[in-house]
Amino acid sequence: MFLISEFVVLLTTNLILTKALGTSTLFIAAGSRKNLLWIAITITAFTTVGSAGAYLINGMLPENFTDLRLLLYVLIIGVLYFALLSVLYFTDGKSFGTTRKYVHVSAFNCAVMGTLFTISENADADTSLNNIVSFIIRGAEAGTGFILSAFILMAAFKILNSKEVPAAFRGFPAMLVYLGIISMAMYALV
């Protein structure tokens, strides 16, 4: 029962649907299955590993310096960004040119930064969540939620960009309305 409730929470409190974090990247990902796969993998990697780094920073940062969180979180993501690009370059230099664009789009995505701040805020509010395992699990949940949200949007992408939708409403505006309706439906499940 615990896993089912965690999965429902994952779906309903997804950062993408409830706070619209990473919406523009989500629309890019919904346009193609290849984009979706690579962007989803890299965002999940950044949210999961970045949340572990956020836990370490929160533990080392004195209370009177909490304003430095943003700078330090950006530093964490920057280090992960450089490390992932280095690994891609040295392991498969041939495909580096095509895969690096997914790292660029994903690394400094507001979904990644929003995840780090949301996890930290939740841990500040509930001290039982202030451990590295909880941070990593919440980071992985956020990345997985991003993947699920992208699949939901990918299913509607062609329909919302078709000629049946009025030209002024086609594309991004229609996707935002669709995202709003889906988020209300998910929120109703809570």
C-alpha positions as CSV (number, residue, x, y, z in Angstrom):
1,M,0.0,0.0,0.0
2,F,2.9,2.3,0.8
3,L,4.3,2.1,-2.8
4,I,0.8,2.8,-4.3
5,S,0.4,5.9,-2.1
6,E,3.9,7.1,-3.0
7,F,3.1,6.6,-6.7
8,V,-0.1,8.6,-6.4
9,V,1.7,11.3,-4.6
10,L,4.4,11.3,-7.3
11,L,1.7,11.8,-10.0
12,T,-0.4,14.3,-8.1
13,T,2.2,16.5,-6.6
14,N,4.6,16.5,-9.5
15,L,6.6,19.7,-9.7
16,I,5.7,20.0,-13.4
17,L,2.0,19.9,-12.9
18,T,1.6,21.8,-9.7
19,K,4.2,24.5,-10.1
20,A,4.7,24.5,-13.8
21,L,8.4,24.1,-13.4
22,G,10.2,23.2,-16.6
23,T,7.2,23.7,-18.8
24,S,9.1,25.1,-21.8
25,T,11.5,22.2,-21.8
26,L,8.6,19.8,-21.4
27,F,7.1,21.2,-24.6
28,I,10.4,20.7,-26.4
29,A,10.5,17.1,-25.1
30,A,6.9,16.4,-26.1
31,G,7.7,17.2,-29.8
32,S,9.7,14.0,-30.4
33,R,10.3,10.7,-28.7
34,K,14.1,11.0,-29.1
35,N,14.1,14.4,-27.4
36,L,11.8,13.1,-24.7
37,L,14.0,10.2,-23.8
38,W,17.3,12.1,-23.6
39,I,15.8,15.2,-21.8
40,A,14.0,13.0,-19.3
41,I,17.1,10.9,-18.6
42,T,19.3,14.0,-18.0
43,I,16.7,15.9,-16.0
44,T,16.2,12.8,-13.8
45,A,20.0,12.5,-13.3
46,F,20.3,16.2,-12.4
47,T,17.4,16.1,-10.0
48,T,18.5,12.9,-8.3
49,V,22.3,13.7,-7.9
50,G,21.6,17.4,-7.4
51,S,19.3,16.7,-4.5
52,A,22.1,14.7,-2.8
53,G,24.3,17.7,-3.2
54,A,21.6,20.0,-1.9
55,Y,21.4,17.8,1.3
56,L,25.2,18.1,1.8
57,I,25.1,21.9,1.3
58,N,22.1,22.3,3.7
59,G,24.0,20.3,6.3
60,M,27.2,22.4,6.0
61,L,25.6,25.8,5.6
62,P,25.1,27.8,8.8
63,E,21.6,29.1,9.4
64,N,22.6,32.7,9.0
65,F,23.9,32.0,5.5
66,T,20.8,30.3,4.0
67,D,20.7,33.2,1.4
68,L,23.7,31.5,-0.3
69,R,21.6,28.4,-1.1
70,L,20.8,29.6,-4.6
71,L,24.4,30.3,-5.4
72,L,25.6,26.9,-4.0
73,Y,22.8,25.0,-5.8
74,V,23.8,26.6,-9.1
75,L,27.4,25.6,-8.3
76,I,26.3,22.0,-7.7
77,I,24.4,21.9,-11.0
78,G,27.3,23.5,-12.7
79,V,29.7,20.8,-11.5
80,L,27.3,18.1,-12.5
81,Y,26.9,19.7,-15.9
82,F,30.6,19.8,-16.5
83,A,31.0,16.2,-15.2
84,L,28.3,14.8,-17.4
85,L,29.6,16.7,-20.5
86,S,33.1,15.4,-19.7
87,V,31.9,11.8,-19.4
88,L,30.0,12.0,-22.7
89,Y,32.9,13.5,-24.5
90,F,35.5,11.0,-23.3
91,T,33.2,7.9,-23.6
92,D,31.7,8.6,-27.0
93,G,33.2,11.5,-28.8
94,K,31.3,10.7,-32.0
95,S,27.8,11.2,-30.6
96,F,28.9,14.1,-28.3
97,G,27.7,16.7,-30.7
98,T,24.2,15.3,-30.8
99,T,23.8,14.5,-27.1
100,R,25.3,17.6,-25.6
101,K,22.3,19.7,-26.6
102,Y,20.1,17.6,-24.2
103,V,22.5,18.3,-21.4
104,H,22.4,22.0,-22.1
105,V,18.6,22.1,-22.1
106,S,18.3,20.0,-19.0
107,A,21.1,21.2,-16.7
108,F,19.9,24.6,-15.7
109,N,16.2,23.9,-16.2
110,C,14.0,25.5,-13.7
111,A,12.6,22.0,-12.9
112,V,16.0,21.0,-11.6
113,M,16.5,24.1,-9.5
114,G,12.9,24.1,-8.3
115,T,13.3,20.5,-7.2
116,L,16.3,21.3,-5.1
117,F,14.5,24.2,-3.4
118,T,11.2,22.3,-2.9
119,I,12.9,19.4,-1.4
120,S,14.9,21.7,1.0
121,E,11.7,23.6,2.0
122,N,9.9,20.3,2.7
123,A,12.8,19.1,4.8
124,D,12.9,22.4,6.7
125,A,9.1,22.0,7.4
126,D,9.3,18.3,8.3
127,T,12.5,17.2,10.0
128,S,11.9,13.5,9.3
129,L,12.6,14.3,5.6
130,N,16.0,15.8,6.4
131,N,18.2,12.9,5.5
132,I,20.1,12.0,2.4
133,V,18.0,9.1,1.4
134,S,14.8,11.2,1.5
135,F,16.5,13.9,-0.6
136,I,17.6,11.3,-3.2
137,I,14.2,9.7,-3.3
138,R,12.4,13.0,-3.7
139,G,14.9,14.0,-6.5
140,A,14.3,10.7,-8.3
141,E,10.5,11.2,-7.9
142,A,10.7,14.6,-9.4
143,G,12.6,13.3,-12.4
144,T,10.2,10.4,-12.8
145,G,7.3,12.8,-12.5
146,F,8.9,14.9,-15.3
147,I,9.0,11.9,-17.5
148,L,5.4,11.0,-16.8
149,S,4.3,14.5,-17.5
150,A,6.2,14.6,-20.7
151,F,4.4,11.4,-21.8
152,I,1.0,13.0,-21.0
153,L,1.9,16.1,-23.0
154,M,3.4,14.0,-25.8
155,A,0.1,12.2,-26.2
156,A,-1.8,15.5,-26.8
157,F,1.0,17.3,-28.7
158,K,-0.1,16.5,-32.3
159,I,-3.8,17.1,-31.5
160,L,-3.2,20.5,-29.9
161,N,-1.0,21.5,-32.9
162,S,-3.4,20.3,-35.5
163,K,-5.4,22.5,-37.9
164,E,-8.5,21.7,-36.0
165,V,-7.3,24.1,-33.3
166,P,-7.7,27.8,-34.1
167,A,-4.5,29.3,-35.3
168,A,-4.3,31.9,-32.5
169,F,-4.7,29.2,-29.9
170,R,-2.6,26.4,-31.5
171,G,0.6,25.3,-30.0
172,F,1.9,26.8,-26.8
173,P,-1.4,28.5,-25.6
174,A,-3.3,25.2,-26.1
175,M,-0.6,23.2,-24.3
176,L,-0.7,25.6,-21.3
177,V,-4.5,25.2,-21.1
178,Y,-4.2,21.4,-21.4
179,L,-1.5,21.4,-18.7
180,G,-3.8,23.4,-16.4
181,I,-6.7,21.0,-16.9
182,I,-4.4,18.0,-16.3
183,S,-3.0,19.6,-13.2
184,M,-6.5,20.3,-11.8
185,A,-7.4,16.7,-12.4
186,M,-4.3,15.4,-10.7
187,Y,-4.8,17.8,-7.8
188,A,-8.4,16.5,-7.3
189,L,-7.0,13.0,-6.7
190,V,-5.2,14.2,-3.6
